C-alpha cells in the first residue's frame, strides 16, 4: 500500500485488554492507532482528529456499536468502519453493513486477517477523500 502518512485507526471496544493489545500490535506494524473503550470516548476523539479507519465493536455498554456507527458516518463520511462481532452476530453485522459499515470481522479473529481488512479499508477511505478534494 502506497501511503504518505501512517494509516490512522481508532479502536472502539469495551474490552480494555483487547483494544490495548490491538493498538500495540498495529503500532508495531507502523499504523497510528488510538484505543478507546466506549462510544462517547471515541466520538470525543473524532471531534479532535480524523481517522482513516474505525474498528468498532457491535456490542458495548452505554452506547451500542450501531449508534456509534451512525454518528461516525455523520461526522466523518470518508472514514471506513469495520464492525467487530462475536460468533452468532453475523446478522447484526450485515445490518451494520447496510447502515454504512465498510466490512465486519467475527471475534475472535486472526490479527493478520484484521490487519488486511484495515489496510483495504484505509485505501478506500483515502481514495474517497482524494476524489472529494479534487
Secondary structure, 3 states (H helix, E strand, C coil): CCCCCCCEEEEECCCHHHHHHHHHHHHHCCCEEEEECCHHHHHHHHHHCCCCEEEEECCCCCCCHHHHHHHHHHHCCCCEEEEEEECCCHHHHHHHHHCCCCEEEEECCCHHHHHHHHHHHHHHHHHHHHHHHC
